[in-house]
Each structure stands twice: as structure tokens, then as C-alpha cells.
Amino acid sequence: MKTDPVELQSIWLGYDYLNILLGIKAQNGRHIVDFIEDEVTADAATGQVTVHLTLFHDNVEDVQAYTRRAYASAPLWKYATAGVQKVTVYFTVNTYSEGPKTYEFEYIPHFN
């Protein structure tokens, strides 16, 4: 899995989505950005789901010349099945300055 580094400019939960604003060092090449679902566990007794996501970034051998902005969103509503009260999201991103970094978020489905 490719996790070429990025600059994480902003990260926030916004109505059923985990949203990120990235700075990607690029020249002329096409970059690929996506979310990889590493693991999902559910506890039916407590109504809690834990999700581990990693940012997939492939710079496709582009030169790191100047910073371009990129925006991506991961839908969290798909983890909020019947009986789910809370989704804990662990999101890992490889940054230029600090290497891999993990953030934790608690998503409460809007129908609760």
C-alpha cells in the first residue's frame, strides 16, 4: 500500500464524513488519493464500532516541486448500521514533517 507523504492542512468531522484538506508536493504528475479500510470491529453489546483508516497516497513518481491542495472525504455513515450508537475512527496519515501520525475521532450517527 502506497502512503507517500502529504501535508495535513485540516481534518474534521462533518455530518457523516471524515474530511481532510491536504497539501501535496507535486510538479505535473497525477496523484492518487483514497482511504484504505484497515480494520473494522463491532461490539453489538455496546453498540460501538471501531474503524481503522489509512490515507492511500501514490505520487506516481511525480517530482516534489510545489504544494497543491487536495480535498478528500471518507463516508462514515456506512458504519452506522442498526444498533450502532458510536463509531470510533482511527485515521493514519503519513506526513512530510512527522512521518505516520494517527488521529482519533468519535462519530455519533445523526439518527441517534
Secondary structure, DSSP 8 states (H G I E B T S, - for coil): --B--BEEEEEEEETTEEEEEEEEEESS---EEEEEEEEEEEETTTTEEEEEEEEEEE-TT----EEEEEEEEEE-GGG--TT--EEEEEEEEEETTTEEEEEEEEE--TT-
